[in-house]
Amino acid sequence: MSIVDFEKLTDNEPDQIPVIPSAPMANGDSIPTAFDPRQLRAGRLQRLRAMMAEQGYAAVVLFDPYNQRYATGSRNMFGYFLRNSTRYIYVPLDGPVILFEYPGSAHVSTWLETIDESRTSKVVWSAVNQRDNLSSDPFGVEIAELVEAHGRGNKKVGLDRCALNLARSLEAQGLEVFDCMQDTLHCRRIKTPEEIACLAQSMAGSEAAVAEVEAAIKPGVTENELFAIMYGDVIRQGGEFIETRLLSSGPRTNPWFNEASDRVIRPGELVALDTDTIGCHGYYSDFSRTFHVGPGRPSDYQKSLYRMAYDQVHHNMGILKPGMSYREIAEQAWKIPERFLDRRYPSIIHGVGMHGETPLVAHHMDFDRFSKDGILEPGMVVSVESYIGEVGAADGVKLEEEVLVTDTGIEKLSRYPFDEALLGKEF
């Protein structure tokens, strides 16, 4: 049974909220699994506008498809617009939200209560026939007219992603242009209850896909065949796409980040994967597992790698609590044995939302190079990472869990079981 995308329900069915299947929940579990799609959209737009008021924006113009979806729930040709900044949404602090859409496709989004008006994009062709010099001035004039009408004299406008000529066209109209991507991501760090429900459902779909992969692991299957099983089941579960192809086997598990290939899997090897999935409702699910390929039992070395990765993830989950600084997390994190340091994973934790988000907390020796300090807060969702592999060895182990930060600690969103044979729990 596939998961229904609440964001695609039409206004003809505002009260027909289907019951979504989910895994049995532990006693006392506070993670929601059902939500009102209108409340989801309203809560996100409210948070975005609160950020705009705090930062003094009269308006933001959103080109990034993730930010467009966050602000309005609108999604159209998502992959296409990841590489083409030719669809944009004008969000004023006060006033109508206006979608500037690809010609002929406004009907995909105009049913949404968050879209007050739709117009045709002024820059829709710029990526394919070099009309940049012709499209930038009409774009700037139109946005400036909107800011003049709704901004109450405020000229500060945020852009999250666009061509340089578009920013210059706005400045030529007397607007003060700022990059608002970091402000937007900071706003998105705290998840509403409705977003947490979306994340829980996305995780359930990804776990089902990984179960299909685990069941198909056997000598003779290729990495690509396993990845195809995972991708297909993600789609079947109502998901959208997988950002990476991180599924590797045998000597390709070390170092990490080798992507799926036509390599044939052999007995006694390890298979490691990272989900990196944009799942149902457009929300990310991000956990990792490593499996042993039978017949036979894992080697002592494989079990030792797995135990270290398991201990790293669980130690680092155990220290997380609201109010803790990112630097404190880095300093108190599990200490990686010296011979595995060179191939450590880049982060201890990273944020999760519509994709991998803020914060990113690097290891203590990398902190000042990769991270900015901040505070862990209730409502954040983060993935806790581990990769254990050493230079010159054949195997590596990747494990990762996704958790919600609560008022008192954390609650797990990922619940996929660990490999008992690799943990040394054969029966």
JORAVEN-V503195 format. One line per field, one symbol per residue. ss: DSSP state (h for helix, s for strand, l for the rest). phi: phi as a letter, one per 20 degrees, with the letter a starting at -180 (. if undefined). Layout:
# JORAVEN-V503195
ss->???
phi->???
This chain:
# JORAVEN-V503195
ss->lllllhhhllhhhlllllllllllllllllllllllhhhhhhhhhhhhhhhhhhhlllssssllhhhhhhhhlllllhhhhhhllllssssslllllssssllllhhhllllllllsssslllllhhhhllhhhhhhhhhhhhhhhhhhhlllllssssllllhhhhhhhhhlllsssslhhhhhhhhllllhhhhhhhhhhhhhhhhhhhhhhhhlllllshhhhhhhhhhhhhhllllssllllssshhhhllllllllllslllllsssssllsslhhhlssllssssslllllllhhhhhhhhhhhhhhhhhhhhlllllshhhhhhhlllllhhhhhhlllsssssslllsssssssllllhhhhllllslllllsssssssssllllllssssssssssllllssslllllllllllllll
phi->.eefegfdfeffcfdeefeefbfgdfgnfdffccbefffgffffffffffffffenefacdddffffffffcnecblgffefddeccbcecefcpfededdggncfffcffffedebccegedfdfedclegfeeffgfffffffffffdelnfdecdceaafgffffffffeneedcfdfffffffffeefgffffffffffgfffffffffgfefagofegffffffffffgffenfdadfcdebcblfeebffnfegcefeedgnedccbcfldeefmmdfcbccbcceeefndfffffffffffffffffffffefbfnfffffgffefgefggfdffdfffcecbfcbeafcfecdefgfdgfedccfacfcgnfdcdddbccacfneedbcdcacdceedfdrccfeecffeffffemdfd
